[in-house]
Amino acid sequence: MAMKFNYPKKTRTDFLKDVVLLLIARRLELGITQDELNHSLGVADRLVSKWECGIRTPTSFHLYCWADALESKIAITANDNNPPTVSDEMEKAVNDNILFNVHHCSD
């Protein structure tokens, strides 16, 4: 049985684009090069570049490690800061209301 999504014109990479842009901004803010981040993550040469350009898609594990290497955390939050509730529009709430955010870790 094929699953139907409410986003027929969206691809898997569309959902990651905003997260990746936040991770790029954080890397630049910290003054870390792509090569340094590759080494820190223990991944192949130029893999961070491929993630940042959208050539390759990082796994959820790599996203977690990427954020962690940048002293950040990835969190899923609702647009209106309220979790979606069960209703007739639950599918819409789940699909439209959840965003990924990258938060700087403070000690």
C-alpha positions in Angstrom: 0.0 0.0 0.0 1.5 3.4 -1.0 1.4 6.2 1.4 -0.1 9.5 0.3 1.4 12.8 1.4 -0.1 16.3 1.4 3.0 17.6 -0.3 3.0 16.3 -3.8 5.5 18.8 -5.1 8.0 18.4 -2.2 10.9 16.1 -2.1 12.8 14.6 0.8 15.5 17.3 0.4 13.0 20.1 0.6 12.3 19.3 4.2 16.0 19.3 5.1 16.9 22.5 3.3 16.0 24.8 6.2 17.9 22.7 8.7 21.0 22.5 6.5 20.9 26.3 6.0 20.8 26.7 9.8 23.7 24.3 10.2 25.8 26.1 7.6 25.1 29.4 9.3 26.2 27.9 12.7 29.4 26.5 11.1 30.3 29.8 9.6 29.5 31.6 12.9 31.9 29.3 14.7 34.6 29.7 12.0 34.8 26.0 11.3 35.7 24.9 7.8 34.0 22.0 6.0 37.3 20.1 6.1 37.5 20.5 9.9 33.9 19.4 10.3 34.5 16.3 8.1 37.4 15.4 10.4 35.4 16.1 13.5 32.5 13.9 12.3 34.9 11.2 11.0 33.2 11.2 7.6 34.7 11.0 4.1 36.4 14.0 2.5 34.0 16.6 1.0 30.9 14.8 2.5 29.9 18.0 4.5 30.2 19.9 1.2 27.9 17.4 -0.5 25.4 17.7 2.4 25.5 21.5 2.3 25.1 21.6 -1.5 22.2 19.1 -1.4 24.1 16.5 -3.5 23.9 14.0 -0.7 21.3 13.6 2.1 22.6 13.1 5.7 21.0 10.4 7.8 19.2 11.4 11.0 22.2 10.1 12.9 24.6 12.3 10.9 22.3 15.3 11.4 22.4 14.8 15.1 26.2 14.5 15.0 26.5 17.5 12.7 24.6 19.7 15.1 26.5 18.3 18.1 29.8 19.0 16.5 28.6 22.6 16.1 27.7 22.8 19.8 24.0 22.8 18.8 21.0 20.5 19.1 18.2 19.7 16.7 14.7 20.0 18.1 11.3 19.5 16.6 8.9 22.3 17.6 5.4 23.3 16.5 5.0 26.6 14.7 2.6 28.0 17.3 4.6 26.4 20.2 1.7 24.1 20.9 1.9 20.4 20.0 -0.6 19.2 17.4 -3.8 17.9 18.9 -5.9 15.0 17.7 -8.7 16.3 15.5 -10.2 16.0 12.1 -7.2 17.8 10.8 -4.6 15.7 12.5 -2.9 14.8 9.3 -2.7 18.4 8.3 -1.4 19.4 11.7 1.3 16.8 11.6 2.4 17.8 8.1 2.1 21.6 8.3 2.9 22.4 11.9 6.2 20.7 12.7 9.5 22.3 12.0 13.1 21.4 12.7 15.1 24.0 14.6 18.7 24.1 15.5 19.4 25.5 18.9 22.8 26.6 20.2 23.7 24.7 23.4 24.5 27.0 26.3 26.3 25.7 29.4 
